[in-house]
Amino acid sequence: MASSFSVTTDQGVAHLELNRPERLNSMDEAFWNELPAFFTAVNDQPEIRAVVVSGQGRHFSAGLDLDWAGTTLAPGHPDEGRAREQLLRRIRRMQHCFTAVDQCRVPVIAAVHGGCIGGGVDFVTACDIRLGSADCFFTIHEVNIAIVADVGTLQRLPHLLGQGLVRELAFTGRRFLADEALSHGFLNRLLPDRDSTIAAALAMATDIATKSPLVITGIKQVLNRGRDQSIADGLEQVALWNAAMLPGDDIGRAIAAQAARHPASFHDLAP
């Protein structure tokens, strides 16, 4: 059982809800341990076809729990070299938490309300799709506490926004408000409030869950490969994927359903 979030599942959709509202859903030791374990479990559960991420309380997340970080990330060894190597391993472990989101087999949709600060931005930039409430805002807060953001924002955000805007947000640590985030395509959709944002994210995830799970995981892998490598490598990836996977029966089911004008039904992936 996780202590930093709760999980419910329905119609092939897992809903992960950050549940430390009294601490503004800040990220403590439990979060950094439990999040990658959750996404590993999702990859091993073929009945899950999409994930929605949201937060309880006033804000999506205030990011890193500074009380926890002040004690845990402080040098833990008297030898300077060993202390720095230890910190390097800790940073890499935290990076892995959001890489697990990015590399999850199924699409991950963030439903953001209120503040999404620091590590919260790292989290949602690792998601595939972001929906936001009218009151949401995003802050690359690390610059305000004299840290270079180091667990994913500076690597993933330039694939979502223009370089000039990314640099402005990273250099100033200002609030990136909902309307601006929508106009720049960082948010796919803007909803009136938290509840409607979560409802829209769950509806989108449920729709995705009706598609062939083999095709959906293929799309995600091909898009990630195309983002991270050259166009030629991306084309080779999709050619290899379809050459290997198209002989399955999903395409026949989909075409037959289209012809009959009824929704297609697809088997889960193999466990």
Phi, psi and omega in degrees: 000130178280149177253344182263349177204163175245155182226131170235153179231143179200131176053040177082005181247127174262129180250110178263122183239114176300130190230044170243058186298331179293341176246022179056034179054036176290159193259106181257191183305317181299317180301311185294335176276321190276328184297309179296328177296320178298312183289331171296318178296320177301317180298335182264003181242094186296342179286345176272124185243352176197158179231137171246136179243130177214181180225149175273163174083205188281334187225153175298304176193138174273004177084210185303132174287105187292330176297315178294315183295324182299331179262319187282323184268000176291152179308130184249013181216139182293336179278126186301314181299315180293324178296319181290321177296322177297317179296321177302315179296322180294318178297318179296323178296320178291321175301320181300328181303316182273335171297326177297327176291310181302319185265005179304142183301328186250160176297143179240124183247125177267130174250103192255132172227157178059215183279137172233098198238139173056246180301336175297322177292319174306317182296307188286335175289340176277350178278162182280325187219144179232125170249146183223152174276163183299335182265006186281154174208160184233138180221123170279083194282345186305322181299331181285344177243024173062043176232141167281121180307126194230010180237025168138332184302312185289343177270322186266327185299324178296345174275351184247336181225163177293153184301318182299316180291318178303314182293320177300311182296320182287323181285325186263332185067022181284167177284130175260101192280166189302311182298320179293318179298322178292316184294333179267002177082005177292321172263135175286329185203149178243130181242163186295322188207181183301310186298317181290330177293314179295318180299318179293321178294318179294322178295318178297316180297321179295321176297314178301323182294345178277347182278168177300120180295333177292319179290318181297314179294328176294316178301315182296316181296319181292318178296317179296319179295318179296324178293320189269347182227189183284166176301317181298318178295322179295320178295320178295321179299313183289327176297315179295319181298309183291325177298327181275323193257337184297331180297351177295174186271001183296321182294322176295318177298317183294316181293319179296320179294320177299315181296323181274355180058045173221160182296143176280154176237131185237144176291152171296162171295162179292140179291000000 
